[in-house]
């Protein structure tokens, strides 16, 4: 099944990275629902803020995101004028 293929790819990717000395973190979720998914997302948000702070990086400054939003707005305006 496609699920088996994806599972095999995940394990292969983790092993290939690990075999080449790249740190890998493997997490398994017992039950996928809104509570566990929310907790996982919150974990990664907090982890990102903490690591950014330790590295002296502003985790809330996202010039690439703002540039993308601006370009998207311009593209949508161009499309709406053409319609």
N, C-alpha and C positions, 0 to 999 in steps of 0.2 A: 504494500500500500504506500501511498505518498507519505503517510505518517512515519512509516518505517524508514523510508529514504531520508526524510528530514532528520530523524533521530540519528541515523547512521552518519549523516553529514556533520551534525553537531558534535558528535563524539570524535569524528575524524579530525575536525578543525581544532578542537581542544587538544587532542593528542599531538597533532602536527606542531602547533604553537609551543606546547610544553616540551616536545622533543628538541625544539630549537632554542630553548632557554627563555621563552617568553612566559611571564607569569600568567597563569590562568586561574580564574575563580569559577567554580561550577556550583550552581545553585539549583536545587530541586524544590518544587512547590507541591505539597501533598494534595491541595485542593485549589483549583483555579476558580475564584469567584471575585466579586467586587471588593470584599474585605481584604483578601490576600493580595490582590493586584494593587489596591490602594496602598497597602502597607509596603509593598515592594517599591512602588514608585516613590513614596515618601522617603524610604531608605536611601534610594539613589539621589534624590534631591538634596537631602541632608549631607550625604557623603560628598557630593559635588561641591556644596558650599564650604564644607570643612576643608577638603583638600585644596580648593582654590584659595582659601584663606591662608593655609599653611604655605602655599606656593607663591603667595603675594599676587594672585590674579583676581581681578574683579569678575566674579561669576555672573554678575548682573549686567555687565556691559557687553552687549551683543551687536556689534556694528554690522556683522554679516546678516543677521536677522532683520535689522532695521533697513538695510539696503535692499534686501529681498522684498520686504513689504512695500517699499517705495516703488520698486520696479514693477511689482505685481499691480499696484494701484495704477501706475502709468499704462500698463498693458490693458487693464480692464477699461480704463477711460478711452483708450484708442479703439478697443473693440466696440464699446457702446456708441461711440461717435460714428463708426463705420456701419452700424446696424440700422 
